[in-house]
Amino acid sequence: MTKQRLEAIIGLTIVILACLVYFLVIPVYVEPDDFSTVSPDLLPNVTVICFGLLGGIMFIHRQFIAEFDGEPSPISKENLIQLFIIIVIFAVAIFLMHIGGYLIGGSAVVAALMLYMGARNWLQIAATSLIAPVLLYGLFEVLLGIPLP
């Protein structure tokens, strides 16, 4: 399998996952809220639609527009280990969100990803991992009235 063909398959997989989330996950897990002026499923729907469109563009570009490059697929043991590490980071973050809420889980995932990507300035890690989730929480909870976990 070539790199170009792999990227086309990934794009198509993103489109399929976005459709599944849009039609099967969001209607089940997002509860209607009569007290907010913005529908609680607005952000999840917009996000999933954007991901699906980007995946579709990736598929179309790699499959039909880009010239065939013939490069071998970049999947290796190291790539699979990195994928596993990132999946574990997000699984732990979701677990922490379930136990302690969005602020704790969001801060943990931002800090873990920064460490994984090589950031070593502890002040920068602490500031980013605390400020980003607090700003998102304030945006959705305070300004839009959309509850976060």
DSSP file (Angstrom, degrees, kcal/mol; ACC not computed):
  #  RESIDUE AA STRUCTURE BP1 BP2  ACC     N-H-->O    O-->H-N    N-H-->O    O-->H-N    TCO  KAPPA ALPHA  PHI   PSI    X-CA   Y-CA   Z-CA
    1    1 A M              0   0    0      0, 0.0    72,-1.4     0, 0.0     2,-0.1   0.000 360.0 360.0 360.0 136.6    0.0    0.0    0.0
    2    2 A T  B  >  -A   72   0A   0     70,-0.2     4,-2.3     1,-0.1     5,-0.2  -0.467 360.0-112.8 -89.5 164.7    1.3    3.4   -0.9
    3    3 A K  H  > S+     0   0    0     68,-2.5     4,-2.4     1,-0.2     5,-0.2   0.896 117.7  52.1 -60.7 -42.1    1.3    6.5    1.3
    4    4 A Q  H  > S+     0   0    0     67,-0.3     4,-1.8     2,-0.2    -1,-0.2   0.909 110.2  47.1 -63.7 -43.2   -1.1    8.2   -1.0
    5    5 A R  H  > S+     0   0    0      2,-0.2     4,-2.2     1,-0.2    -1,-0.2   0.895 111.2  52.4 -66.0 -40.3   -3.6    5.3   -0.9
    6    6 A L  H  X S+     0   0    0     -4,-2.3     4,-2.4     1,-0.2    -2,-0.2   0.916 109.0  49.5 -60.9 -44.5   -3.3    5.1    2.9
    7    7 A E  H  X S+     0   0    0     -4,-2.4     4,-2.2     1,-0.2    -1,-0.2   0.855 109.2  52.4 -65.4 -34.5   -4.1    8.8    3.2
    8    8 A A  H  X S+     0   0    0     -4,-1.8     4,-2.2     2,-0.2    -1,-0.2   0.910 110.3  48.2 -65.2 -41.9   -7.2    8.3    0.9
    9    9 A I  H  X S+     0   0    0     -4,-2.2     4,-2.4     2,-0.2    -2,-0.2   0.900 110.4  51.7 -65.2 -40.5   -8.4    5.5    3.1
   10   10 A I  H  X S+     0   0    0     -4,-2.4     4,-2.2     2,-0.2    -2,-0.2   0.922 109.4  50.3 -62.0 -43.7   -7.9    7.6    6.2
   11   11 A G  H  X S+     0   0    0     -4,-2.2     4,-1.8     1,-0.2    -2,-0.2   0.917 111.9  47.1 -60.2 -44.5   -9.9   10.4    4.7
   12   12 A L  H  X S+     0   0    0     -4,-2.2     4,-2.3     1,-0.2    -1,-0.2   0.877 110.5  53.1 -65.1 -37.7  -12.7    8.1    3.8
   13   13 A T  H  X S+     0   0    0     -4,-2.4     4,-2.7     1,-0.2    -1,-0.2   0.883 106.7  52.7 -64.3 -38.7  -12.6    6.6    7.3
   14   14 A I  H  X S+     0   0    0     -4,-2.2     4,-2.5     2,-0.2    -1,-0.2   0.906 108.9  50.0 -63.0 -41.1  -12.9   10.0    8.8
   15   15 A V  H  X S+     0   0    0     -4,-1.8     4,-2.2     2,-0.2    -2,-0.2   0.927 112.2  47.3 -62.7 -44.8  -16.0   10.7    6.7
   16   16 A I  H  X S+     0   0    0     -4,-2.3     4,-2.3     2,-0.2    -2,-0.2   0.924 113.4  47.5 -64.3 -44.7  -17.6    7.4    7.8
   17   17 A L  H  X S+     0   0    0     -4,-2.7     4,-2.6     1,-0.2     5,-0.2   0.896 110.3  52.9 -63.5 -39.4  -16.8    8.0   11.5
   18   18 A A  H  X S+     0   0    0     -4,-2.5     4,-2.6    -5,-0.2    -1,-0.2   0.909 109.7  48.6 -62.8 -41.3  -18.2   11.6   11.2
   19   19 A C  H  X S+     0   0    0     -4,-2.2     4,-2.6     2,-0.2     5,-0.3   0.916 111.4  49.7 -64.1 -42.6  -21.5   10.3    9.7
   20   20 A L  H  X>S+     0   0    0     -4,-2.3     4,-2.7     1,-0.2     5,-0.9   0.921 113.8  45.1 -62.3 -43.6  -21.8    7.7   12.5
   21   21 A V  I  X>S+     0   0    0     -4,-2.6     5,-2.7     3,-0.2     4,-0.8   0.918 114.0  49.9 -65.6 -42.6  -21.2   10.2   15.2
   22   22 A Y  I  <5S+     0   0    0     -4,-2.6    -2,-0.2    -5,-0.2    -1,-0.2   0.912 123.9  27.9 -63.7 -43.5  -23.6   12.7   13.6
   23   23 A F  I  <5S+     0   0    0     -4,-2.6    -2,-0.2    -5,-0.2    -1,-0.2   0.775 134.9  23.8 -92.7 -27.0  -26.4   10.2   13.2
   24   24 A L  I  <5S+     0   0    0     -4,-2.7     4,-0.3    -5,-0.3    -3,-0.2   0.761 124.6  35.3-112.4 -30.4  -25.9    7.7   16.0
   25   25 A V  I >X<S+     0   0    0     -5,-0.9     4,-2.4    -4,-0.8     3,-0.6   0.923 112.0  49.4 -95.1 -52.0  -23.9    9.3   18.8
   26   26 A I  H 3><S+     0   0    0     -5,-2.7     4,-2.2     1,-0.2    -4,-0.1   0.910 109.7  51.0 -60.6 -45.6  -24.9   13.0   19.1
   27   27 A P  H 34 S+     0   0    0      0, 0.0    -1,-0.2     0, 0.0    -2,-0.1   0.816 115.5  44.3 -62.0 -26.5  -28.7   12.4   19.1
   28   28 A V  H <4 S+     0   0    0     -3,-0.6    -2,-0.2    -4,-0.3    -3,-0.1   0.884 122.0  33.1 -82.8 -40.6  -28.2    9.8   21.9
   29   29 A Y  H  < S+     0   0    0     -4,-2.4     2,-0.7     1,-0.1    -3,-0.2   0.660 100.7  77.7 -97.8 -17.0  -25.8   11.6   24.2
   30   30 A V     <  -     0   0    0     -4,-2.2    11,-0.1    -5,-0.3    -1,-0.1  -0.845  70.0-153.4 -98.5 115.8  -26.8   15.3   23.8
   31   31 A E        -     0   0    0     -2,-0.7    -3,-0.1     1,-0.1    -2,-0.1  -0.642  21.6-107.9 -88.6 141.3  -29.9   16.1   25.8
   32   32 A P        -     0   0    0      0, 0.0     2,-0.5     0, 0.0    -1,-0.1  -0.367  30.7-155.8 -65.3 147.3  -32.2   18.9   24.8
   33   33 A D        -     0   0    0      1,-0.1     3,-0.4     3,-0.1     0, 0.0  -0.973  15.2-170.8-130.9 116.6  -32.1   21.9   27.0
   34   34 A D  S    S+     0   0    0     -2,-0.5    -1,-0.1     1,-0.2     5,-0.0   0.565  82.6  62.3 -81.7  -8.3  -35.1   24.3   27.2
   35   35 A F  S    S+     0   0    0    110,-0.1     2,-0.3     3,-0.1    -1,-0.2   0.634  89.4  73.6 -96.3 -14.8  -33.2   26.9   29.3
   36   36 A S        -     0   0    0     -3,-0.4   109,-0.1     1,-0.1    -3,-0.1  -0.708  68.6-142.1-101.6 153.6  -30.4   27.8   26.8
   37   37 A T  S    S+     0   0    0     -2,-0.3     2,-0.5   107,-0.2    -1,-0.1   0.677  88.9  63.7 -84.0 -17.9  -30.8   30.0   23.7
   38   38 A V  S    S-     0   0    0    106,-0.5    -2,-0.1     2,-0.0    -5,-0.1  -0.911  95.3-111.5-108.7 133.1  -28.3   27.8   21.8
   39   39 A S    >   -     0   0    0     -2,-0.5     3,-1.9     1,-0.1     4,-0.4  -0.376  21.4-131.6 -60.9 134.6  -29.1   24.2   21.1
   40   40 A P  T 3  S+     0   0    0      0, 0.0     3,-0.2     0, 0.0    -1,-0.1   0.739 105.8  55.1 -62.6 -21.8  -26.8   21.9   23.1
   41   41 A D  T 3> S+     0   0    0      1,-0.2     4,-2.1     2,-0.1     5,-0.2   0.400  81.9  92.8 -91.8   5.6  -26.0   19.9   19.9
   42   42 A L  H <> S+     0   0    0     -3,-1.9     4,-2.7     2,-0.2     5,-0.2   0.968  88.0  41.5 -62.4 -55.2  -24.9   22.9   17.9
   43   43 A L  H  > S+     0   0    0     -4,-0.4     4,-2.7     1,-0.2     5,-0.2   0.930 116.0  48.4 -63.2 -47.0  -21.2   22.6   18.6
   44   44 A P  H  > S+     0   0    0      0, 0.0     4,-2.5     0, 0.0     5,-0.2   0.920 114.1  47.8 -59.6 -40.3  -21.0   18.8   18.3
   45   45 A N  H  X S+     0   0    0     -4,-2.1     4,-2.5     2,-0.2    -2,-0.2   0.939 113.6  45.9 -64.8 -46.2  -22.9   19.0   15.0
   46   46 A V  H  X S+     0   0    0     -4,-2.7     4,-2.4    -5,-0.2    -1,-0.2   0.913 114.2  49.5 -62.7 -42.4  -20.7   21.8   13.6
   47   47 A T  H  X S+     0   0    0     -4,-2.7     4,-2.5    -5,-0.2    -2,-0.2   0.932 112.7  45.9 -62.9 -46.6  -17.5   20.0   14.7
   48   48 A V  H  X S+     0   0    0     -4,-2.5     4,-2.6    -5,-0.2    -1,-0.2   0.888 112.0  51.6 -66.3 -38.9  -18.5   16.7   13.2
   49   49 A I  H  X S+     0   0    0     -4,-2.5     4,-2.6    -5,-0.2    -1,-0.2   0.922 110.8  48.6 -63.4 -42.9  -19.6   18.3   10.0
   50   50 A C  H  X S+     0   0    0     -4,-2.4     4,-2.6     2,-0.2    -2,-0.2   0.927 112.3  48.0 -62.8 -45.1  -16.2   20.1    9.7
   51   51 A F  H  X S+     0   0    0     -4,-2.5     4,-2.5     1,-0.2    -2,-0.2   0.920 112.8  49.3 -60.7 -43.3  -14.3   16.9   10.4
   52   52 A G  H  X S+     0   0    0     -4,-2.6     4,-2.4     2,-0.2    -2,-0.2   0.907 111.5  48.3 -63.2 -42.5  -16.4   15.0    7.8
   53   53 A L  H  X S+     0   0    0     -4,-2.6     4,-2.6     2,-0.2    -2,-0.2   0.921 112.4  48.5 -64.2 -43.6  -15.9   17.7    5.2
   54   54 A L  H  X S+     0   0    0     -4,-2.6     4,-2.4     2,-0.2    -2,-0.2   0.897 111.9  49.6 -64.3 -39.3  -12.1   17.8    5.8
   55   55 A G  H  X S+     0   0    0     -4,-2.5     4,-2.5    -5,-0.2    -1,-0.2   0.898 111.1  50.1 -64.2 -39.7  -11.9   14.0    5.6
   56   56 A G  H  X S+     0   0    0     -4,-2.4     4,-2.7     2,-0.2     5,-0.2   0.904 110.5  48.9 -64.8 -41.7  -13.9   14.1    2.4
   57   57 A I  H  X S+     0   0    0     -4,-2.6     4,-2.7     2,-0.2     5,-0.2   0.911 111.3  50.6 -63.3 -41.5  -11.6   16.7    0.9
   58   58 A M  H  X S+     0   0    0     -4,-2.4     4,-2.6     2,-0.2     5,-0.3   0.927 112.0  47.4 -61.6 -44.6   -8.6   14.6    2.0
   59   59 A F  H  X S+     0   0    0     -4,-2.5     4,-2.6     2,-0.2     5,-0.3   0.945 114.0  46.0 -62.1 -49.1  -10.1   11.5    0.3
   60   60 A I  H  X>S+     0   0    0     -4,-2.7     4,-2.5     1,-0.2     5,-1.1   0.917 115.1  47.4 -62.0 -43.9  -10.9   13.3   -2.9
   61   61 A H  I  X>S+     0   0    0     -4,-2.7     5,-3.2    -5,-0.2     4,-0.9   0.950 117.4  40.3 -63.7 -49.2   -7.5   15.0   -3.1
   62   62 A R  I  <5S+     0   0    0     -4,-2.6    -2,-0.2    -5,-0.2    -1,-0.2   0.846 122.9  40.3 -70.4 -33.1   -5.5   11.9   -2.4
   63   63 A Q  I  <5S+     0   0    0     -4,-2.6    -2,-0.2    -5,-0.3    -3,-0.2   0.875 133.8   9.5 -84.3 -38.4   -7.6    9.6   -4.5
   64   64 A F  I  <5S+     0   0    0     -4,-2.5    -3,-0.2    -5,-0.3    -2,-0.1   0.713 127.7  37.2-119.0 -26.6   -8.4   11.7   -7.6
   65   65 A I  I  <<S+     0   0    0     -5,-1.1    -3,-0.2    -4,-0.9    -4,-0.2   0.893  92.0  79.1-101.4 -48.7   -6.4   14.9   -7.7
   66   66 A A  S   <S-     0   0    0     -5,-3.2     2,-0.1    -6,-0.2     3,-0.1  -0.302  84.5-109.3 -66.4 144.3   -2.9   14.3   -6.4
   67   67 A E        -     0   0    0      1,-0.1     2,-0.3     2,-0.0    -1,-0.1  -0.440  42.2 -94.5 -70.2 147.4   -0.4   12.7   -8.7
   68   68 A F        -     0   0    0      1,-0.2    -1,-0.1    -2,-0.1    -5,-0.0  -0.463  41.5-177.3 -65.8 124.8    0.6    9.1   -7.8
   69   69 A D        -     0   0    0     -2,-0.3    -1,-0.2     2,-0.1    -2,-0.0   0.738  20.5-147.4 -99.8 -25.6    3.7    9.3   -5.8
   70   70 A G        +     0   0    0      1,-0.2    -2,-0.1     0, 0.0     0, 0.0   0.573  41.2 152.5  71.5   8.5    4.5    5.6   -5.2
   71   71 A E        -     0   0    0      1,-0.1   -68,-2.5   -69,-0.0   -67,-0.3  -0.455  49.4-108.1 -70.8 143.1    6.0    6.2   -1.8
   72   72 A P  B     -A    2   0A   0      0, 0.0   -70,-0.2     0, 0.0    -1,-0.1  -0.327  43.8 -86.8 -68.1 155.3    5.7    3.2    0.6
   73   73 A S        -     0   0    0    -72,-1.4   -70,-0.1     1,-0.1   -71,-0.1  -0.342  29.9-138.6 -61.8 138.4    3.3    3.5    3.5
   74   74 A P        +     0   0    0      0, 0.0     2,-0.4     0, 0.0     5,-0.2   0.354  60.9 126.1 -83.6   9.1    4.8    5.2    6.6
   75   75 A I        +     0   0    0      4,-0.1     2,-0.3     3,-0.1    -2,-0.0  -0.532  31.7 150.4 -72.5 124.7    3.2    2.7    9.0
   76   76 A S     >  -     0   0    0     -2,-0.4     4,-2.0     1,-0.1     5,-0.2  -0.835  62.3 -91.2-140.9 177.8    5.9    1.2   11.2
   77   77 A K  H  > S+     0   0    0     -2,-0.3     4,-2.0     1,-0.2     5,-0.1   0.887 125.7  52.9 -61.6 -39.7    6.2   -0.2   14.7
   78   78 A E  H  > S+     0   0    0      2,-0.2     4,-2.3     1,-0.2    -1,-0.2   0.887 107.7  51.3 -64.1 -40.0    7.2    3.3   16.0
   79   79 A N  H  > S+     0   0    0      1,-0.2     4,-2.4     2,-0.2    -1,-0.2   0.903 109.9  49.2 -63.8 -40.9    4.1    4.8   14.5
   80   80 A L  H  X S+     0   0    0     -4,-2.0     4,-2.2     2,-0.2    -1,-0.2   0.867 109.7  51.6 -67.4 -35.8    1.8    2.2   16.1
   81   81 A I  H  X S+     0   0    0     -4,-2.0     4,-2.4     2,-0.2    -2,-0.2   0.920 110.2  49.2 -65.3 -43.5    3.4    2.8   19.5
   82   82 A Q  H  X S+     0   0    0     -4,-2.3     4,-2.3     2,-0.2    -2,-0.2   0.913 110.5  50.9 -61.3 -42.5    2.8    6.6   19.1
   83   83 A L  H  X S+     0   0    0     -4,-2.4     4,-2.3     1,-0.2    -2,-0.2   0.918 110.1  49.7 -59.9 -43.9   -0.8    5.9   18.2
   84   84 A F  H  X S+     0   0    0     -4,-2.2     4,-2.4     2,-0.2    -2,-0.2   0.909 109.6  51.1 -61.7 -43.3   -1.2    3.7   21.2
   85   85 A I  H  X S+     0   0    0     -4,-2.4     4,-2.4     1,-0.2    -1,-0.2   0.921 111.2  47.6 -61.3 -44.8    0.3    6.4   23.5
   86   86 A I  H  X S+     0   0    0     -4,-2.3     4,-2.2     1,-0.2    -1,-0.2   0.893 111.0  51.1 -66.0 -39.3   -2.0    9.1   22.2
   87   87 A I  H  X S+     0   0    0     -4,-2.3     4,-2.3     1,-0.2    -1,-0.2   0.910 110.6  49.3 -63.5 -41.3   -5.1    6.8   22.5
   88   88 A V  H  X S+     0   0    0     -4,-2.4     4,-2.6     2,-0.2     5,-0.2   0.908 108.8  53.4 -64.2 -41.5   -4.1    6.1   26.2
   89   89 A I  H  X S+     0   0    0     -4,-2.4     4,-2.2     1,-0.2    -2,-0.2   0.936 112.7  43.2 -58.7 -46.9   -3.7    9.8   26.8
   90   90 A F  H  X S+     0   0    0     -4,-2.2     4,-2.4     2,-0.2    -1,-0.2   0.860 112.1  53.6 -69.8 -34.2   -7.2   10.5   25.6
   91   91 A A  H  X S+     0   0    0     -4,-2.3     4,-2.2     2,-0.2    -2,-0.2   0.919 110.4  46.9 -64.6 -42.6   -8.6    7.5   27.4
   92   92 A V  H  X S+     0   0    0     -4,-2.6     4,-2.7     2,-0.2    -2,-0.2   0.909 111.6  51.9 -64.3 -41.3   -7.1    8.7   30.7
   93   93 A A  H  X S+     0   0    0     -4,-2.2     4,-2.5    -5,-0.2    -2,-0.2   0.913 109.8  48.4 -61.8 -42.5   -8.4   12.3   30.0
   94   94 A I  H  X S+     0   0    0     -4,-2.4     4,-2.2     2,-0.2    -1,-0.2   0.905 111.5  50.5 -64.8 -40.1  -12.0   10.9   29.4
   95   95 A F  H  X S+     0   0    0     -4,-2.2     4,-2.0     2,-0.2    -2,-0.2   0.925 111.3  48.0 -61.6 -44.7  -11.8    8.9   32.6
   96   96 A L  H  X>S+     0   0    0     -4,-2.7     4,-3.6     1,-0.2     5,-0.6   0.872 110.1  52.5 -65.0 -36.5  -10.6   12.0   34.5
   97   97 A M  H  X5S+     0   0    0     -4,-2.5     4,-1.5     3,-0.2    -1,-0.2   0.896 108.9  50.5 -64.1 -38.7  -13.5   14.0   32.9
   98   98 A H  H  <5S+     0   0    0     -4,-2.2    -2,-0.2    -5,-0.2    -1,-0.2   0.893 120.8  34.2 -65.7 -38.5  -15.9   11.4   34.1
   99   99 A I  H  <5S+     0   0    0     -4,-2.0    -2,-0.2    -5,-0.1    -3,-0.2   0.935 137.4  14.6 -81.1 -49.8  -14.6   11.5   37.6
  100  100 A G  H  <5S-     0   0    0     -4,-3.6     4,-0.3     1,-0.3    -3,-0.2   0.488 105.0-110.5-112.1  -4.4  -13.6   15.1   38.1
  101  101 A G     X< -     0   0    0     -4,-1.5     4,-2.2    -5,-0.6    -1,-0.3  -0.348  46.1 -54.1 100.9 176.2  -15.2   17.1   35.3
  102  102 A Y  H  > S+     0   0    0      1,-0.2     4,-3.4     2,-0.2     5,-0.4   0.874 125.9  57.0 -64.1 -41.6  -14.1   18.9   32.2
  103  103 A L  H  > S+     0   0    0      1,-0.2     4,-1.7     2,-0.2    -1,-0.2   0.898 112.2  41.0 -62.2 -41.1  -11.6   21.2   33.8
  104  104 A I  H  > S+     0   0    0     -4,-0.3     4,-2.1     2,-0.2    -1,-0.2   0.948 120.2  42.5 -71.8 -48.9   -9.6   18.4   35.3
  105  105 A G  H  X S+     0   0    0     -4,-2.2     4,-2.3    -9,-0.3    -2,-0.2   0.899 115.4  49.8 -65.4 -41.0   -9.7   16.1   32.3
  106  106 A G  H  X S+     0   0    0     -4,-3.4     4,-2.1    -5,-0.2     5,-0.2   0.912 111.8  48.1 -64.1 -43.0   -9.1   19.0   29.8
  107  107 A S  H  X S+     0   0    0     -4,-1.7     4,-2.3    -5,-0.4     5,-0.2   0.898 111.7  50.9 -63.5 -39.9   -6.1   20.2   31.8
  108  108 A A  H  X S+     0   0    0     -4,-2.1     4,-2.6     2,-0.2    -2,-0.2   0.917 110.8  47.0 -65.7 -43.2   -4.7   16.7   32.0
  109  109 A V  H  X S+     0   0    0     -4,-2.3     4,-2.4     2,-0.2     5,-0.2   0.904 112.8  48.9 -68.5 -39.3   -5.0   16.0   28.3
  110  110 A V  H  X S+     0   0    0     -4,-2.1     4,-2.2     2,-0.2    -2,-0.2   0.938 114.7  45.2 -64.1 -45.7   -3.4   19.4   27.3
  111  111 A A  H  X S+     0   0    0     -4,-2.3     4,-2.4    -5,-0.2     5,-0.2   0.923 113.9  49.2 -63.9 -44.0   -0.5   18.8   29.7
  112  112 A A  H  X S+     0   0    0     -4,-2.6     4,-2.4     1,-0.2    -1,-0.2   0.913 112.4  47.2 -63.8 -42.6    0.0   15.2   28.6
  113  113 A L  H  X S+     0   0    0     -4,-2.4     4,-2.1     2,-0.2    -1,-0.2   0.878 110.8  52.1 -67.8 -36.3    0.0   16.1   24.9
  114  114 A M  H  <>S+     0   0    0     -4,-2.2     5,-2.6    -5,-0.2     4,-0.4   0.921 112.1  46.0 -64.5 -42.5    2.4   19.0   25.5
  115  115 A L  H ><5S+     0   0    0     -4,-2.4     3,-1.1     1,-0.2    -2,-0.2   0.911 112.1  51.5 -64.1 -41.5    4.8   16.7   27.3
  116  116 A Y  H 3<5S+     0   0    0     -4,-2.4    -1,-0.2     1,-0.3    -2,-0.2   0.859 107.8  52.3 -64.0 -35.5    4.5   14.1   24.6
  117  117 A M  T 3<5S-     0   0    0     -4,-2.1    -1,-0.3    -5,-0.2    -2,-0.2   0.471 127.1 -96.7 -83.6  -0.5    5.2   16.6   21.9
  118  118 A G  T < 5 +     0   0    0     -3,-1.1     2,-0.2    -4,-0.4    -3,-0.2   0.503  68.6 150.9 106.6   4.2    8.4   17.7   23.7
  119  119 A A      < +     0   0    0     -5,-2.6    -1,-0.3    -6,-0.2    -2,-0.0  -0.522  10.1 168.8 -69.1 134.4    7.5   20.8   25.7
  120  120 A R        +     0   0    0     -2,-0.2     2,-0.9     5,-0.0    -1,-0.1   0.411  40.7 106.4-127.2  -2.4    9.7   21.0   28.8
  121  121 A N     >  -     0   0    0      1,-0.2     4,-2.4     2,-0.1     5,-0.2  -0.721  54.0-161.8 -81.8 106.9    9.1   24.5   30.1
  122  122 A W  H  > S+     0   0    0     -2,-0.9     4,-2.6     1,-0.2     5,-0.2   0.823  86.9  54.2 -64.6 -33.0    6.9   23.7   33.2
  123  123 A L  H  > S+     0   0    0      2,-0.2     4,-2.6     1,-0.2    -1,-0.2   0.916 110.7  46.3 -65.6 -42.6    5.6   27.2   33.5
  124  124 A Q  H  > S+     0   0    0      2,-0.2     4,-2.6     1,-0.2     5,-0.3   0.906 113.5  48.9 -66.3 -42.1    4.4   27.1   29.9
  125  125 A I  H  X S+     0   0    0     -4,-2.4     4,-2.7     2,-0.2     5,-0.2   0.936 113.7  46.2 -62.9 -46.7    2.8   23.7   30.3
  126  126 A A  H  X S+     0   0    0     -4,-2.6     4,-1.4     2,-0.2     5,-0.3   0.924 114.6  47.0 -63.1 -45.1    1.0   24.7   33.5
  127  127 A A  H  X S+     0   0    0     -4,-2.6     4,-2.9    -5,-0.2     5,-0.3   0.937 116.7  42.8 -64.2 -46.7   -0.2   28.0   32.0
  128  128 A T  H  X S+     0   0    0     -4,-2.6     4,-1.9     1,-0.2    -2,-0.2   0.922 113.7  50.3 -66.8 -43.5   -1.5   26.4   28.8
  129  129 A S  H  < S+     0   0    0     -4,-2.7    -1,-0.2    -5,-0.3    -2,-0.2   0.730 120.1  36.5 -71.7 -19.5   -3.0   23.4   30.4
  130  130 A L  H  X S+     0   0    0     -4,-1.4     4,-1.4    -5,-0.2    -2,-0.2   0.840 118.6  45.9 -94.9 -41.7   -4.9   25.5   32.9
  131  131 A I  H  X S+     0   0    0     -4,-2.9     4,-2.7    -5,-0.3     5,-0.2   0.921 107.9  54.6 -71.5 -44.2   -5.8   28.5   30.8
  132  132 A A  H  X S+     0   0    0     -4,-1.9     4,-2.3    -5,-0.3     5,-0.2   0.941 112.3  41.3 -59.8 -51.3   -7.1   26.7   27.7
  133  133 A P  H  > S+     0   0    0      0, 0.0     4,-2.7     0, 0.0    -1,-0.2   0.884 115.0  52.4 -64.7 -35.4   -9.7   24.5   29.4
  134  134 A V  H  X S+     0   0    0     -4,-1.4     4,-2.8     2,-0.2    -2,-0.2   0.919 110.4  47.9 -65.2 -42.1  -10.8   27.4   31.7
  135  135 A L  H  X S+     0   0    0     -4,-2.7     4,-2.5     2,-0.2    -1,-0.2   0.921 114.2  46.0 -64.4 -43.5  -11.3   29.6   28.6
  136  136 A L  H  X S+     0   0    0     -4,-2.3     4,-2.4    -5,-0.2     5,-0.3   0.911 113.1  50.2 -64.7 -41.0  -13.3   26.9   26.8
  137  137 A Y  H  X>S+     0   0    0     -4,-2.7     4,-3.0    -5,-0.2     5,-0.6   0.935 112.2  47.4 -61.4 -46.2  -15.3   26.2   29.9
  138  138 A G  I  X>S+     0   0    0     -4,-2.8     5,-1.7     1,-0.2     4,-1.2   0.893 110.9  52.6 -62.4 -40.0  -16.1   29.9   30.3
  139  139 A L  I  <>S+     0   0    0     -4,-2.5     5,-1.8     3,-0.2     6,-0.2   0.946 120.3  30.8 -61.5 -49.2  -17.0   30.3   26.7
  140  140 A F  I  <>S+     0   0    0     -4,-2.4     6,-2.9     3,-0.2     5,-0.6   0.927 127.0  38.1 -80.7 -44.8  -19.5   27.4   26.7
  141  141 A E  I  <5S+     0   0    0     -4,-3.0    -3,-0.2    -5,-0.3    -2,-0.1   0.951 129.3  26.3 -71.8 -49.1  -20.8   27.5   30.3
  142  142 A V  I  <<S+     0   0    0     -4,-1.2    -3,-0.2    -5,-0.6    -2,-0.1   0.953 131.2  29.7 -84.2 -52.9  -21.0   31.2   30.8
  143  143 A L  I   <S+     0   0    0     -5,-1.7    -3,-0.2    -4,-0.2    -4,-0.1   0.923 133.3  25.9 -79.1 -44.6  -21.4   32.8   27.4
  144  144 A L  I   <S-     0   0    0     -5,-1.8  -106,-0.5    -6,-0.2  -107,-0.2   0.663  91.8-132.5 -96.7 -16.7  -23.3   30.2   25.5
  145  145 A G      < +     0   0    0     -5,-0.6    -4,-0.2     1,-0.2    -5,-0.1   0.744  56.3 142.4  73.0  22.1  -25.1   28.4   28.3
  146  146 A I        -     0   0    0     -6,-2.9    -1,-0.2    -7,-0.1    -2,-0.1  -0.870  49.2-129.9 -98.6 117.8  -24.0   24.9   27.0
  147  147 A P        -     0   0    0      0, 0.0    -6,-0.0     0, 0.0   -10,-0.0  -0.419  18.7-157.1 -71.0 138.2  -23.1   22.6   29.9
  148  148 A L              0   0    0     -2,-0.1   -46,-0.1   -11,-0.1   -11,-0.0  -0.754 360.0 360.0-106.2 159.8  -19.9   20.7   29.7
  149  149 A P              0   0    0      0, 0.0    -1,-0.0     0, 0.0     0, 0.0   0.533 360.0 360.0 -63.4 360.0  -19.2   17.5   31.6
